[in-house]
């Protein structure tokens, strides 16, 4: 008899069950929408990376080469001794090339 009483106490009422299922379905739908939005954002990020990142990397490489090959050389400081190494004057190089 005690077991039957415990079963009646633990058993859900139909209206209570339907309310909990409705709440569960609403939460599940909210999670679905959030997942869909996250997936759309991920696809947009992937699309951007696939299309534009190679151009950005190529641009950075080109800018570095232009700085290294076109700009005048800079003076350097030796980290160990602290002495300044003066860069050669490129105007002399261009004058020699013109001769």
C-alpha positions as CSV (number, residue, x, y, z in Angstrom):
1,X,0.0,0.0,0.0
2,X,2.9,2.3,0.8
3,X,4.4,1.7,-2.6
4,X,1.1,2.6,-4.3
5,X,0.9,5.9,-2.4
6,X,4.5,6.7,-3.3
7,X,3.8,6.0,-6.9
8,X,0.8,8.4,-6.9
9,X,2.9,11.1,-5.3
10,X,5.7,10.7,-7.9
11,X,3.3,10.5,-10.9
12,X,2.8,13.7,-12.9
13,X,-0.5,15.2,-13.5
14,X,-1.3,15.5,-17.3
15,X,-1.7,19.3,-17.2
16,X,1.6,19.6,-15.4
17,X,3.3,17.3,-17.9
18,X,1.9,19.4,-20.8
19,X,3.1,22.6,-19.2
20,X,6.6,21.2,-18.7
21,X,6.7,19.8,-22.3
22,X,5.6,23.2,-23.6
23,X,8.4,25.0,-21.6
24,X,10.9,22.4,-22.8
25,X,9.8,22.9,-26.5
26,X,10.2,26.6,-26.2
27,X,13.6,26.3,-24.7
28,X,14.6,23.9,-27.4
29,X,13.3,26.3,-30.1
30,X,15.4,29.1,-28.6
31,X,18.5,26.9,-28.7
32,X,17.8,26.0,-32.3
33,X,17.6,29.7,-33.3
34,X,20.8,30.5,-31.4
35,X,22.5,27.6,-33.1
36,X,21.3,28.7,-36.5
37,X,22.5,32.2,-35.9
38,X,25.9,31.0,-34.8
39,X,26.2,28.8,-37.8
40,X,25.3,31.7,-40.2
41,X,28.0,33.8,-38.5
42,X,30.5,31.0,-38.8
43,X,29.8,30.6,-42.5
44,X,30.1,34.3,-43.1
45,X,33.5,34.3,-41.3
46,X,34.7,31.3,-43.3
47,X,33.6,33.0,-46.5
48,X,35.5,36.2,-45.6
49,X,38.6,34.3,-44.7
50,X,38.6,32.2,-47.8
51,X,38.1,35.2,-50.1
52,X,39.9,38.2,-48.5
53,X,42.6,36.8,-46.3
54,X,44.9,35.7,-49.1
55,X,44.8,39.3,-50.6
56,X,45.6,40.7,-47.2
57,X,48.6,38.4,-46.7
58,X,49.8,39.2,-50.3
59,X,49.4,42.9,-49.5
60,X,51.5,42.6,-46.3
61,X,54.2,40.7,-48.1
62,X,54.3,43.3,-50.9
63,X,54.5,46.2,-48.4
64,X,57.4,44.4,-46.5
65,X,59.3,43.9,-49.8
66,X,58.7,47.6,-50.8
67,X,60.1,48.7,-47.4
68,X,63.1,46.4,-47.6
69,X,63.9,47.0,-51.2
70,X,62.9,50.6,-51.9
71,X,63.3,52.6,-48.7
72,X,66.7,53.9,-47.7
73,X,68.6,51.7,-45.3
74,X,68.4,52.5,-41.6
75,X,71.1,52.7,-38.9
76,X,71.3,49.7,-36.7
77,X,72.3,49.3,-33.0
78,X,74.3,46.2,-32.1
79,X,72.4,44.7,-29.1
80,X,75.6,43.2,-27.6
81,X,78.0,46.1,-27.8
82,X,75.6,49.0,-28.1
83,X,77.6,50.4,-31.1
84,X,75.8,52.1,-34.0
85,X,76.4,50.7,-37.4
86,X,75.7,53.4,-40.0
87,X,73.9,52.3,-43.1
88,X,75.6,53.1,-46.4
89,X,74.3,55.9,-48.4
90,X,72.3,54.6,-51.3
91,X,72.8,57.7,-53.4
92,X,76.4,56.6,-53.9
93,X,75.1,53.2,-55.2
94,X,72.7,54.9,-57.7
95,X,75.4,57.2,-58.9
96,X,77.7,54.2,-59.6
97,X,74.9,52.4,-61.4
98,X,74.3,55.4,-63.7
99,X,77.9,55.6,-64.8
